[in-house]
Amino acid sequence: QVHVAESGGGLVQPGGSLTLSCVVSGSIFSIHAMGWYRQAPGKGREMVALITSGGGTNYAIFVKGRFTISRDNNKNMVELQMNSLKPEDTAVYYCYADDRVEPYWGPGTQVTVSS
């Protein structure tokens, strides 16, 4: 059983910052990629940022320069520092991890950017 737990969502004003955190625990031998996806109301789920166990990163073009992903392999933890938030960043953010075979998802955390 693999457990994925997110934290850090909330309400923030435009231009503000939030940090999302995620910890993966349970019966997983080796985590390859970790990261974040998001889903806004009425839209599909989209990749926000991913980071491999070796530190390679991939960002969606709409967050480049504003969001930073980091990872602690020893703690099976990934964080997403979100700066200069915009109303269009409002969505449920899902933590993602895989072991090259199976994807694992968290339940999601709501991020709302509004004045």
C-alpha positions as CSV (number, residue, x, y, z in Angstrom):
1,Q,0.0,0.0,0.0
2,V,1.4,3.4,-1.0
3,H,0.2,6.6,0.7
4,V,0.5,10.0,-0.9
5,A,-0.2,13.0,1.4
6,E,-0.3,16.6,0.2
7,S,-0.4,19.8,2.3
8,G,-0.1,23.5,1.9
9,G,-3.1,24.6,-0.2
10,G,-5.3,27.5,0.6
11,L,-6.5,31.0,-0.4
12,V,-4.0,33.6,-1.5
13,Q,-4.3,37.0,-3.2
14,P,-3.0,37.5,-6.7
15,G,0.7,38.1,-6.7
16,G,1.1,36.0,-3.5
17,S,3.0,32.8,-2.7
18,L,2.2,29.3,-1.5
19,T,4.2,26.2,-0.9
20,L,2.8,22.8,-1.5
21,S,4.4,19.7,0.1
22,C,3.9,16.0,-0.5
23,V,5.2,12.9,1.2
24,V,5.0,9.4,-0.2
25,S,5.1,6.5,2.2
26,G,4.4,2.8,2.2
27,S,5.4,-0.2,0.1
28,I,7.3,1.6,-2.7
29,F,10.8,0.4,-3.4
30,S,12.2,3.3,-5.5
31,I,10.4,6.5,-6.6
32,H,11.4,7.7,-10.1
33,A,9.5,10.8,-10.8
34,M,7.6,13.0,-8.4
35,G,5.6,16.2,-9.1
36,W,2.4,18.1,-9.4
37,Y,-0.6,18.1,-11.6
38,R,-3.6,20.4,-11.4
39,Q,-7.2,20.4,-12.5
40,A,-9.3,23.6,-12.7
41,P,-13.1,23.4,-12.8
42,G,-14.4,22.2,-16.1
43,K,-10.9,21.4,-17.4
44,G,-8.7,18.3,-17.7
45,R,-5.8,17.4,-15.4
46,E,-2.5,19.0,-16.6
47,M,1.1,18.6,-15.6
48,V,2.5,21.5,-13.6
49,A,6.0,20.3,-12.7
50,L,8.0,17.1,-12.4
51,I,11.3,16.1,-10.9
52,T,13.2,12.8,-11.3
53,S,15.3,11.1,-8.6
54,G,18.3,12.5,-10.4
55,G,17.1,16.0,-10.1
56,G,16.0,16.6,-13.7
57,T,13.0,18.9,-13.9
58,N,10.2,19.6,-16.3
59,Y,7.9,22.6,-16.0
60,A,4.7,23.5,-17.8
61,I,5.2,26.7,-19.9
62,F,2.6,28.5,-17.9
63,V,4.5,28.3,-14.6
64,K,8.1,28.7,-15.8
65,G,9.8,31.4,-13.9
66,R,7.1,31.5,-11.2
67,F,7.1,28.0,-9.7
68,T,10.0,25.9,-8.4
69,I,10.0,22.2,-7.7
70,S,12.3,20.5,-5.2
71,R,12.7,17.1,-3.8
72,D,14.2,15.3,-0.8
73,N,14.9,11.7,-1.8
74,N,15.7,10.6,1.7
75,K,12.3,11.7,2.9
76,N,10.3,10.8,-0.3
77,M,9.1,14.4,-0.2
78,V,8.5,16.9,-3.0
79,E,7.7,20.6,-2.7
80,L,6.3,23.2,-5.1
81,Q,7.1,26.8,-4.3
82,M,4.6,28.9,-6.1
83,N,5.2,32.7,-6.5
84,S,3.5,35.4,-8.4
85,L,0.2,33.5,-8.3
86,K,-2.5,34.4,-10.7
87,P,-6.3,33.8,-10.6
88,E,-5.9,31.3,-13.4
89,D,-3.7,29.2,-11.1
90,T,-6.8,28.3,-9.1
91,A,-7.2,24.6,-9.2
92,V,-7.0,21.4,-7.2
93,Y,-3.3,20.4,-7.1
94,Y,-2.5,16.7,-7.1
95,C,0.8,15.2,-6.0
96,Y,2.2,12.5,-8.3
97,A,4.8,9.8,-7.9
98,D,5.8,6.7,-9.9
99,D,8.2,3.8,-9.6
100,R,8.5,3.5,-13.4
101,V,5.6,0.9,-13.3
102,E,2.7,2.4,-11.4
103,P,1.5,6.0,-10.9
104,Y,0.4,7.1,-7.4
105,W,-1.8,10.1,-6.7
106,G,-2.6,12.1,-3.7
107,P,-6.2,13.2,-3.0
108,G,-5.5,16.8,-4.0
109,T,-5.3,20.1,-2.3
110,Q,-7.3,23.2,-3.3
111,V,-5.4,26.4,-4.3
112,T,-7.5,29.5,-4.7
113,V,-6.1,32.7,-6.0
114,S,-8.5,35.5,-5.5
115,S,-8.8,39.0,-4.1
